[in-house]
Amino acid sequence: MTARLPSLNGLRAFESAARHMSFTQAAEELNVTQTAISHQIRRLEAELGVPLFLRLKDGLALTEDGQAYLPGIRSAFHDLRYSTEQLLATRNSSVLTISTLVSVASKWLLPRLPTFQQAFPDIDVRVSASTERVDFRKGGIDAAIRYGRGDWKGLRSDWLMSDEIFPVCSPALLAGTQALDTPADLLNHTILQVSGMTAGDWDTWLGAAGQPGQMAKAPRLTFDLAMMAVQAAVDGQGVCIGRSTYVDDDLRAGRLVAPFDLRLQDDLGFYLVTPVETADSKKIVALRTWLLALRQENETFV
C-alpha cells in the first residue's frame, strides 16, 4: 500500500526551517507568520508520528528522524524548483520585463531601447515603470534598475554608472534679462527640485559652490518626478538641479544648458539587479551585455 503524502505546506515549512534553523527566517522566506510555521511543522510531526525538531532554549536542532528525513525532502524541493524554472524559462524565454523608475524609463531607457531590439529581435521587452522597489518573489519581473550601493541580499547587482549633479536651464533663460553668471545669481531665479531621495541635491550643490545659507530661501518649485522638473526647466520655468541621466540627452539636443562648470559625483550608483537564480538566463545575459556595452562607450547612464 502506498503511504499517504503529508501536507505540502508542512513539508515546505520543514525544509525551510531546517535550512535556516529558524522558524522566524522560514516565516520571512515563505511570507507567513512564525506562528503559522510552528503550527504547520507540529501538524507535520503529528502526521508522521515522530518529532522532527528539538525546541531548545538557544535555538532549534533536528532530531535523528529529522536529520534522516531532511535530505530526501530537500532533494524533492530542489527538483520541483528546477523543473518549474525550466518550464517558465521555456515559456517566457522571449519576454523580458524590466522594472525601473518612471524618470529613468522616460528620459534614458526608452530612447535607447531600439538599439537593444535591433541587437536582440527575438526578445519581447516590457517596461514596468514604478517608484516602488520591485519584489522579485512576487514574480513577473526579470530585472530591475536600482539606485543604491548594490548590496541587496540574495540578488546579483551589476554596477552601471553613478550620476553627476549640476544645475541646468533653458538657453532662453540664460539669455534673459536676469543674470545667471555665478551661483549667487540663483537668488534671482526659481529653483526647480525633485522630492524624495534626491531632495537634498540643491543644498549639496550650493554648499559645494560656497553659497551661504540664505540661498535655501530662494523660491522653489518641487516635483515628484525628475522628468517633470526637467521639463519645467526646458520650458523656461526656472533652474533645475539636474542629474546626468535625466538631462544629458536634452543637453546634447540643445534644449538645456549647464550655466556652471561645477559638477558633483554622486556617492551612490545605479545597478542592474536580477535574482541570483535567473541571472545567467539567456535574456538577462543579453540585457546585461547591452547595458555594459553602453557603459563602456562612456554613455551616461542611471
For each residue, the residues with C-beta under 8 A, 3 or more apart:
1:
2:
3:
4:
5: 8
6: 10 11 44 47 48
7: 10 11 40 43 44 47
8: 5 11 12
9: 12 13 40
10: 6 7 13 14 40 41 43 44 47
11: 6 7 8 14 15 44 73 76 77
12: 8 9 15 16 30 40 77
13: 9 10 16 17 26 30 36 37 40 41 44
14: 10 11 17 18 40 41 44 52 66 69 70 73
15: 11 12 18 19 70 73 74 77
16: 12 13 19 20 25 26 29 30 37
17: 13 14 20 21 22 23 25 26 37 41 53 60
18: 14 15 21 52 53 62 66 70 74
19: 15 16 26 74
20: 16 17 25 26 29
21: 17 18 59 60 61
22: 17 25 26 59 60
23: 17 26 27 34 37 38 41 60
24: 27 28 34
25: 16 17 20 22 28 29
26: 13 16 17 19 20 22 23 29 30 37
27: 23 24 30 31 32 33 34 36 37
28: 24 25 31
29: 16 20 25 26
30: 12 13 16 26 27 37
31: 27 28 137
32: 27 36 37
33: 27 36 37
34: 23 24 27 37 38
35: 38 39
36: 13 27 32 33 39 40
37: 13 16 17 23 26 27 30 32 33 34 40 41
38: 23 34 35 41 42
39: 35 36 42 43
40: 7 9 10 12 13 14 36 37 43 44
41: 10 13 14 17 23 37 38 44 45 52 53
42: 38 39 45 46
43: 7 10 39 40 46 47
44: 6 7 10 11 13 14 40 41 47 48 52
45: 41 42 48 49 50 51 52 53
46: 42 43 49
47: 6 7 10 43 44
48: 6 44 45 52 65 69
49: 45 46
50: 45 63 65
51: 45 54 63 65 66
52: 14 18 41 44 45 48 62 63 65 66 69
53: 17 18 41 45 60 61 62 63 66
54: 51 60 61 62 63
55: 60
56: 59 60 61
57:
58:
59: 21 22 56
60: 17 21 22 23 53 54 55 56
61: 21 53 54 56
62: 18 52 53 54 66 67 70
63: 50 51 52 53 54 66 67
64: 67 68
65: 48 50 51 52 68 69
66: 14 18 51 52 53 62 63 69 70
67: 62 63 64 70
68: 64 65 71
69: 14 48 52 65 66 72 73
70: 14 15 18 62 66 67 73 74
71: 68 74 75
72: 69 75 76
73: 11 14 15 69 70 76 77
74: 15 18 19 70 71 77 78
75: 71 72 78 79
76: 11 72 73 79 80
77: 11 12 15 73 74 80 81
78: 74 75 81 82
79: 75 76 82 83
80: 76 77 83 84
81: 77 78 84 85
82: 78 79 85 86
83: 79 80 86 87
84: 80 81 87 88
85: 81 82 88 89 277 278
86: 82 83 89 90
87: 83 84 90 91
88: 84 85 91 92
89: 85 86 92 93 278 281
90: 86 87 93
91: 87 88
92: 88 89 95
93: 89 90 281 282 283
94: 122 123 124 283
95: 92 123 124 126 142 283
96: 123 124 125 126 142 143 283 284 286 287
97: 126 127 128 140 141 142 143
98: 109 125 126 127 128 141 142 143 144 145 287
99: 128 129 130 134 141 143 144 145
100: 104 105 109 127 128 129 144 145
101: 104 105 129 130 131 145 147
102: 105 106 129 130 131 225 227
103: 106 107 225 226 227 230 246
104: 100 101 107 108 109 129 145 245 270 302
105: 100 101 102 108 109 110 127 129
106: 102 103 109 110 129 227
107: 103 104 111 226 227 230 245 246 247 249
108: 104 105 111 112 245 246 249 301 302
109: 98 100 104 105 106 112 113 127 145
110: 105 106 113 127
111: 107 108 249
112: 108 109 115 116 294
113: 109 110 116 117 125 127
114: 117 118
115: 112 118 119 290
116: 112 113 119 120 123 125 286 287 290
117: 113 114 120 121 123 125
118: 114 115 121
119: 115 116 286 290
120: 116 117 123 283 286 290
121: 117 118
122: 94
123: 94 95 96 116 117 120 283 286
124: 94 95 96
125: 96 98 113 116 117
126: 95 96 97 98
127: 97 98 100 105 109 110 113
128: 97 98 99 100 134 140 141
129: 99 100 101 102 104 105 106
130: 99 101 102 134
131: 101 102 196
132:
133: 144 146
134: 99 128 130 141 144
135: 138
136: 139 141 144 155 275
137: 31
138: 135 141
139: 136
140: 97 128
141: 97 98 99 128 134 136 138 144
142: 95 96 97 98 274 278 281 283 284
143: 96 97 98 99 272 273 274 284 287
144: 98 99 100 133 134 136 141 272 273 274
145: 98 99 100 101 104 109 160 270 271 272 273 302
146: 133 152 157 270 271 273
147: 101 197 268 269 270 271 302
148: 151 152 268 269 271
149: 268 269
150: 157 159 269 271
151: 148 157
152: 146 148 155 157 273
153:
154: 275 276
155: 136 152 273 274 275 276
156: 273 274 275 276 279
157: 146 150 151 152 271 272 273
158: 271 272 273 288 291 292
159: 150 269 270 271
160: 145 269 270 271 272 291 292 295 301 302
161: 269 270 295 300 301 302
162: 265 266 267 268 269 270
163: 243 244 245 265 266 269 270 302
164: 243 244 263 264 265 266 300
165: 201 204 205 241 242 243 244 263 264 265 266
166: 205 241 242 244 258 260 262 263 264
167: 186 205 239 240 241 242 258 259 260
168: 230 233 239 240 242 247 250 251 256 257 258 259
169: 173 174 180 189 233 236 238 239 240 256 257 259
170: 173 174 233 234 235 236 255 256 257
171: 174 175 254 256 257
172: 175 176 236
173: 169 170 176 180 189 236 238 239
174: 169 170 171 180 257 259
175: 171 172
176: 172 173
177:
178: 185 188 189
179: 185 188
180: 169 173 174 185 186 188 189 239 259
181: 185 259
182: 185 260
183: 186 206 209 210 211 215 260 262
184: 187 211 215
185: 178 179 180 181 182 188 189
186: 167 180 183 189 191 206 211 215 218 239
187: 184 214 215 218
188: 178 179 180 185
189: 169 173 178 180 185 186 218 238 239
190: 218 219 220 221 237 238 239
191: 186 202 218 219 220 221 238 239 241
192: 220 221 223 229 232 233 237 238 239 240 241
193: 198 199 201 202 220 221 222 223 229 240 241
194: 198 199 201 222 223 224 225 226 229 241
195: 199 222 223 224
196: 131 199 224
197: 147
198: 193 194 201 226 241 243
199: 193 194 195 196 222
200: 203 204
201: 165 193 194 198 204 205 241 243
202: 191 193 205 206 220 241
203: 200 206 207 216
204: 165 200 201 207 208 264
205: 165 166 167 201 202 208 209 241 262 264
206: 183 186 202 203 209 211 215 216
207: 203 204 210 211
208: 204 205 262 264
209: 183 205 206 260 262
210: 183 207
211: 183 184 186 206 207 215
212: 215
213: 216
214: 187 217
215: 183 184 186 187 206 211 212 218
216: 203 206 213
217: 214
218: 186 187 189 190 191 215
219: 190 191
220: 190 191 192 193 202
221: 190 191 192 193 229 232 237 238
222: 193 194 195 199
223: 192 193 194 195 226 228 229 232
224: 194 195 196 228
225: 102 103 194 228 229
226: 103 107 194 198 223 229 230 243 246
227: 102 103 106 107 230 231 246
228: 223 224 225 231 232
229: 192 193 194 221 223 225 226 232 233 240 241
230: 103 107 168 226 227 233 234 240 242 246 247 250 256
231: 227 228 234 235
232: 192 221 223 228 229 235 237 238 240
233: 168 169 170 192 229 230 236 237 238 239 240 242 256
234: 170 230 231 250 255 256
235: 170 231 232
236: 169 170 172 173 233
237: 190 192 221 232 233
238: 169 173 189 190 191 192 221 232 233
239: 167 168 169 173 180 186 189 190 191 192 233 259
240: 167 168 169 192 193 229 230 232 233 247
241: 165 166 167 191 192 193 194 198 201 202 205 229
242: 165 166 167 168 230 233 246 247 256 258
243: 163 164 165 198 201 226 246 247 266 302
244: 163 164 165 166 247 248 300 302
245: 104 107 108 163 248 270 300 301 302
246: 103 107 108 226 227 230 242 243 302
247: 107 168 230 240 242 243 244 250 251 256
248: 244 245 251 252 300
249: 107 108 111 252 253
250: 168 230 234 247 253 255 256
251: 168 247 248 254 255 256 257 258
252: 248 249
253: 249 250
254: 171 251 257
255: 170 234 250 251
256: 168 169 170 171 230 233 234 242 247 250 251
257: 168 169 170 171 174 251 254
258: 166 167 168 242 251 261 263
259: 167 168 169 174 180 181 239
260: 166 167 182 183 209
261: 258
262: 166 183 205 208 209
263: 164 165 166 258
264: 164 165 166 204 205 208
265: 162 163 164 165
266: 162 163 164 165 243 269
267: 162
268: 147 148 149 162
269: 147 148 149 150 159 160 161 162 163 266
270: 104 145 146 147 159 160 161 162 163 245 301 302
271: 145 146 147 148 150 157 158 159 160
272: 143 144 145 157 158 160 287 288 291
273: 143 144 145 146 152 155 156 157 158
274: 142 143 144 155 156 278 279 284 288
275: 136 154 155 156 278 279
276: 154 155 156 279
277: 85
278: 85 89 142 274 275 281 284
279: 156 274 275 276 284
280: 284 285
281: 89 93 142 278 284 285
282: 93 285 286
283: 93 94 95 96 120 123 142 286 287
284: 96 142 143 274 278 279 280 281 287 288
285: 280 281 282 288 289
286: 96 116 119 120 123 282 283 289 290
287: 96 98 116 143 272 283 284 290 291
288: 158 272 274 284 285 291 292
289: 285 286 292 293
290: 115 116 119 120 286 287 293 294
291: 158 160 272 287 288 294 295 301
292: 158 160 288 289 295 296
293: 289 290 296 297
294: 112 290 291 297 299 301
295: 160 161 291 292 298 299 301
296: 292 293
297: 293 294
298: 295
299: 294 295
300: 161 164 244 245 248
301: 108 160 161 245 270 291 294 295
302: 104 108 145 147 160 161 163 243 244 245 246 270
